[in-house]
Amino acid sequence: MPCVKGRLPDEQYNKIQSNYTELVADIKYDPMGLARSLFKYHVFDDDDLEKIKREERHDEGCKSDAAAKLLDILLNCGSLAYDNFIKALDDNKYYNALFRLEPGFKRGDKDSKTSNGPFNTPLGRGTVS
């Protein structure tokens, strides 16, 4: 499925723009990992990944520059990009960024599972010598 380019819808575009600096700070630790997730969701293509990688490797560049490039590309990735960006943030555990954009977001069951056993189960009878 090819990537369909075009500006995000205004509401989504404005959410990212109004939180741009904070989002860069949140995602700067692994912008390539997030970019690969966006590639998996068909938001980014090979050229987009290469642009972000180049920014990260540039002599004067850094991960913050790569994170900014990721957001710049995302802003022009079409109407389906935002929802997939939210999924990618969740997949990569960027919860600060996620809740900044979608305060009411509820994490999936995969992150909130508990063991099937009962709590406070006695360990067994023993004697103390």
BAPABA-701223 format. One record per residue (C-alpha): residue in three letters; x, y, z. Coordinates in pm, whole numbers, plus 32768, in hexadecimal, padded with zeros to 4 digits. Example, Ala and Ser with C-alpha at 12.3 -4.5 7.8 and 13.67 -1.06 7.14 Angstrom:
BEGIN
ALA84CE7E3E830C;SER85577F9682CA;
***
This chain:
BEGIN
MET800080008000;PRO80A881447F90;CYS80CA826F8071;VAL7FCE837F801E;LYS806E84D28053;GLY7FB9861180B1;ARG7F9186F381DB;LEU7EED86698315;PRO7D8E86E6835E;ASP7D9B8839840F;GLU7D3E87BE856B;GLN7E4B86AF8568;TYR7F4A879684C6;ASN7F0B889D85D1;LYS7F2B879D86ED;ILE8084873F8676;GLN80ED88A6862C;SER807C89288780;ASN813F88128830;TYR8264880B873C;THR837F8865882C;GLU83058778893A;LEU82D2865F883D;VAL8436868887BC;ALA84B4866F8923;ASP83DC853A895F;ILE843D84758826;LYS85AA84DC87FF;TYR862D83A488AD;ASP85DD82BA878C;PRO855083718660;MET85B982578574;GLY84FA81568640;LEU83C2822D862A;ALA8400826884B7;ARG841580EF847E;SER82C780C4852D;LEU823181CE844B;PHE82C481128322;LYS821F7FD383A3;TYR80D1808D83AB;HIS810981098244;VAL8127827482AF;PHE82968299824E;ASP83488213811D;ASP84B881BE80E5;ASP850D83248086;ASP847883A781CB;LEU854682AF8297;GLU8680831781DD;LYS863E848B821F;ILE861C844B8393;LYS874E8369839C;ARG8818846F82DD;GLU87AE857B83D5;GLU8817849F84F8;ARG896C8454845D;HIS89B485B483DD;ASP8AF4864A8472;GLU8A3C8763851D;GLY88F686A4853F;CYS887A85E48668;LYS8754851586D8;SER868B86508720;ASP86B986BA85B6;ALA864C85608544;ALA851885748625;ALA84C286CA8592;LYS84ED86408431;LEU8404851E848A;LEU82F6861184FA;ASP832A86F083C8;ILE82F885C582E2;LEU81CF854983AD;LEU811986958388;ASN810186508211;CYS80AC84DD8212;GLY7F3784EC81D6;SER7DF784B68296;LEU7E4583568317;ALA7F9B83B283A5;TYR7F2A844084F3;ASP7E748309856D;ASN7F9D82328508;PHE8088832785B5;ILE7FBF82F686F5;LYS7FDE817A86CC;ALA815581998690;LEU8180827187C7;ASP80C881688890;ASP8195804C87F5;ASN82D98100884C;LYS8261816389A9;TYR827782DA896F;TYR816383138A6A;ASN81BA847F8AB8;ALA819684D88948;LEU806283FF8929;PHE7FAA849B8A4E;ARG801A85F689E0;LEU7F6185C48895;GLU7E4384EA8912;PRO7E0A85288A88;GLY7CEE842B8A99;PHE7DB0831489EF;LYS7D8F81C08A95;ARG7EAB80CB8A6C;GLY7E5F7F7789DD;ASP7E3C7E3E8AB1;LYS7F9A7DCE8A53;ASP80327ECD8B43;SER7F487E988C67;LYS7F427D1E8C91;THR7F737C828DE3;SER7FC17B1F8E39;ASN7EA47A278E3B;GLY7EEE79BA8F9E;PRO7E457A5090CF;PHE7EF57B5E9193;ASN7F7D7B1892EE;THR7F9479A392B4;PRO804478FC93DA;LEU81967872937B;GLY816277379445;ARG819976BA95A2;GLY82F376B4962E;THR83AA76C49772;VAL84AA77BC97DE;SER85D07724988D;
***
